[in-house]
Structures are given as C-alpha cells and as structure tokens.
Amino acid sequence: MSGGTCQKRVREYLRANPEGATASQIGVALACDVTVVRNSLRSLPESYIDRWTQVPGKGRCYAAVWCVVVPPPDCPHPNEGTRNDR
C-alpha cells in the first residue's frame, strides 16, 4: 500500500476512533505495515500523541497513543439583516 493511501486510511481510522490508537493497533486494523503507519502519523498535520500506554509484557516499554484533531465546520456567513455595525 502506498504512503498516501495509508495516510488517508490512518486519518479516517483515527477520526472514527476518537479515543486514539497506537501505531501497532492501526497497522493491524488497516492491514498496513507499522513503519508506513508511523510515517503517515508523523506527516499528518492534525495528528498528535495524546498519551502513552505501557506495552503489556515489555517492562518499561511505552507506546504512543495517537489521535487527530477533527476540524470544526467553518463559521457561517453573517446574514446581512442582522449586522450591528450600521
């Protein structure tokens, strides 16, 4: 799978899962190589590490839990009849 295709799918996956996910979890869910997922996460301007979670059975190893900012809709244009600056 190409990087651009994976990036789009990663974005869609995280928007559908607002609680976030690790790169490994995303890779399994999307059947995408975890290295490609990590590169996609780093290149998405709206992605961020929300928290760290301990990896079970790995001692002091932690995995980043990634989320994306979902942009709000644009502000509606003001109606001409309700302007207060006249």
C-alpha positions in Angstrom: 0.0 0.0 0.0 1.4 3.4 -0.9 2.1 6.0 1.7 -0.6 8.4 0.5 -3.2 5.7 0.6 -2.2 4.6 4.0 -2.1 8.2 5.3 -5.7 8.7 4.1 -6.8 5.5 5.8 -5.0 6.3 9.0 -6.8 9.7 9.1 -10.2 8.1 8.6 -9.5 5.4 11.2 -8.5 7.9 13.9 -11.5 10.1 13.1 -13.7 7.1 13.5 -11.9 6.2 16.8 -11.6 9.4 18.8 -10.2 7.5 21.8 -7.0 7.1 19.7 -4.8 4.1 18.9 -1.2 3.1 18.8 0.7 2.7 15.5 0.6 -1.1 16.0 -3.1 -1.1 16.6 -3.7 1.0 13.5 -1.4 -1.2 11.4 -3.3 -4.4 12.4 -6.7 -2.7 11.9 -5.8 -1.5 8.4 -3.5 -4.4 7.4 -0.7 -1.8 6.8 2.9 -2.1 7.7 3.6 -0.4 11.1 6.5 1.6 9.7 4.3 3.1 7.0 1.7 3.9 9.7 4.3 5.7 11.8 5.5 7.7 8.9 1.9 8.6 8.0 1.2 9.7 11.6 4.3 11.9 11.6 3.3 13.5 8.3 -0.4 14.2 9.2 -0.5 17.8 10.4 -3.6 17.1 12.5 -2.1 14.0 14.3 -0.7 14.2 17.8 0.4 11.9 20.7 -2.4 12.1 23.2 -0.9 9.9 25.9 1.5 7.0 26.5 0.4 3.5 27.4 2.6 0.7 28.8 3.1 -2.2 26.4 2.0 -5.4 28.2 4.8 -7.8 28.8 7.5 -5.3 27.8 8.6 -4.0 31.2 9.2 -0.2 30.9 8.3 0.0 27.2 5.6 2.5 26.3 3.7 3.1 23.1 2.3 6.4 21.9 -1.5 6.7 21.6 -2.2 8.8 18.6 -5.3 11.0 17.9 -6.2 13.5 15.3 -7.8 16.9 15.6 -11.2 17.0 13.7 -11.6 20.5 12.4 -14.8 22.2 13.2 -17.1 23.4 10.4 -16.5 26.9 9.0 -18.3 29.7 10.8 -21.5 30.6 8.9 -21.5 33.8 7.0 -23.4 36.6 8.9 -26.8 37.5 7.5 -26.9 41.0 6.0 -30.1 41.7 8.0 -28.5 41.1 11.4 -25.4 43.3 11.2 -24.9 45.6 14.2 -22.3 47.9 12.8 -24.6 50.2 10.8 
